[in-house]
Amino acid sequence: MKPVALLSLLAASALGKRVVHDWDIGYVQANPDGQNQRRVIGVNGKWPPPAIEVDQYDILAINVHNSLDEATSVHAHGFHQRDTPFMDGVPGVTECGIAPNGSFTYEYNVTQSGTYWLHSHYQEQYIDGLRSPLIVRAQKEPHHYDHDVTMMLEAWYHRNSKEVADQLLSTSQSIREAPFRPYMLVNSRGGTDPDVTKLRFEPGKTYRLRILNVSATAMIRFGIEEHEMRVIEVDGTATEPKRTNSIQLSVGQRASVLVTAKSSRAANYMYRADIFTDIQSGVDRAVLPFSSVVEYAPNAPLRNVSDAQSTLDWDFFDDIDLVPIDRQPMPGVNKWVPLEMHTGLYDDRREHITFNNRTYETPIVPSLISAITTGYQAFYPDVYGFKSQPVILDPNTDVEIALFNRDNNTHTIHLHGHSFFVYRRGSVDGDKTKYRTAGDFPVRRDTVAVPPREFVLLRIRADNPGVWFLHCHQAYHNLQGLAATFIEAPYFAQQFEIPEQVLRNCQKMGIPAKGNAMGRNGLDLLDEQRGPFPLEG
């Protein structure tokens, strides 16, 4: 173990406790909205998987056994995994996956605080239900509130993830663009009965609502009629309060808001959690409304029932206006990484979504293993495979990532191992009057929405050696190719040892645990597949 990692572990051990969970991941049946029963992926024979709450500086260990008929993994979304890159849970990037009937213990040094979530990173398994909230209580909470409430919002499909994937990767345009719709779940419950999705408020109390969007592809807008919200956290970054009456979260994003309840029980109020479908390029975006109740008293009258009576203006806060409480200075720019996002038809007759017209495909050998086992050649991008879209970052380099969205739908970009400083937003048409620039201390997020025909400039400092996945968290956009790999300080990453449990699962999966992307020596990649390629026009 690295000395720095050992010191980090000892510091966490001295301050916190060890929290252990045993997860046996397997198939179960569920009907969360009362409208459709289907096979889902649960934990210990139950669904939904259990939410996990820990204190900052605890050590969290999850002993996973895979009872599925395919590989699986667990990723702690938003955890930086500093000094523990093999705990990031990304098959093809940091591990080979947990083989069927295999086991893996994920151990996290919980140095961050805020609102996170756990989910599988194998194919699209989290869409089939392998996801749960991960809440970290801060050692020193900067805001006061009486109650802490988690609201995990999800646009749920009645079809399994592989059926949707087959549709979106079809060579037939009519099949690809055939509409299908999701249904809202609140904490894994849905349907038309408000009793299963209601919030209960006590007069005069202040509530922290931790709102997570764990959908496959949909954005969600949320607001409570006649109640003001104060944003105090996004993606694990505590912020100065920002007043709003509505928020919008894209896939993978989280926000905490404070809501102070009314002073009397005279009425109940609607809350709204509407779905914005934003998945298929050939299908118009739609708003799928969902509402439930904030209950003060069981028999009190319900206000603002219809849309015409709504007090919500849906004037969402812009994350670039948020100010983090810790006011960390933004890095400069030593390296510029431009990434242009575009959807198009490729020569395999499928629709792909790419960075810089290059479709991502998982390498045979996980990229972190390649970084550790290829010596000085780990500094050569070719070692990781053309289709892993590797970006080599020297240690402590200040990096600006420029995301340009040329599409007519949103892309939501998540970087493992870091939180971005969100520096500037604007239109790709070059109109500088539309630019919005952060102040001296930009907010930090690990998941950033890039709206249609817009760009966003992000900054990070490459101070976390390892290999980190950059991808669209609209799950099927990721499947269609919108991903890249950041190879960060490969020389320092070579100080890590490959854990025995990683090697054991690679062997069970029949995956080489050394060499380049194809499991060969050095730059021996002569017959590497580089397509598909975009069709002209």
Sequence and secondary structure as in RCSB ss.txt:
>XXXX:A:sequence
MKPVALLSLLAASALGKRVVHDWDIGYVQANPDGQNQRRVIGVNGKWPPPAIEVDQYDILAINVHNSLDEATSVH
AHGFHQRDTPFMDGVPGVTECGIAPNGSFTYEYNVTQSGTYWLHSHYQEQYIDGLRSPLIVRAQKEPHHYDHDVT
MMLEAWYHRNSKEVADQLLSTSQSIREAPFRPYMLVNSRGGTDPDVTKLRFEPGKTYRLRILNVSATAMIRFGIE
EHEMRVIEVDGTATEPKRTNSIQLSVGQRASVLVTAKSSRAANYMYRADIFTDIQSGVDRAVLPFSSVVEYAPNA
PLRNVSDAQSTLDWDFFDDIDLVPIDRQPMPGVNKWVPLEMHTGLYDDRREHITFNNRTYETPIVPSLISAITTG
YQAFYPDVYGFKSQPVILDPNTDVEIALFNRDNNTHTIHLHGHSFFVYRRGSVDGDKTKYRTAGDFPVRRDTVAV
PPREFVLLRIRADNPGVWFLHCHQAYHNLQGLAATFIEAPYFAQQFEIPEQVLRNCQKMGIPAKGNAMGRNGLDL
LDEQRGPFPLEG
>XXXX:A:secstr
  HHHHHHHHHHHHHS EEEEEEEEEEEEE TTSS  EEEEEETTBSS   EEEETT EEEEEEEE SSS B  E
EET   TT GGGS  BTTTB  B TT EEEEEEE    EEEEEE  STTGGGGT EEEEEEE SS SS  SEEEE
EEEEEE SS HHHHHHHHT S HHHHT     EEEETTEESS GGGT EE  TT EEEEEEEE  SS EEEEEET
T  EEEEEETTEEEEEEEES EEE TT EEEEEEE  S SS EEEEEEEEEE   TTS  EEE  EEEEESSTTS
 EE  SGGG         GGG  BTT       SEEEEEEEEEEEBTTSSEEEEETTB     SS HHHHHHHSG
GGGGSGGGG GGG EEEE TT EEEEEEEE SSS EEEEETT  EEEEEEEETT  GGG EE  SS  EESEEEE
 TTEEEEEEEE  S EEEEEEESSHHHHHTT EEEEEE HHHHTTS   HHHHHHHHHHT  SSSSTTS STT  
TT      B   
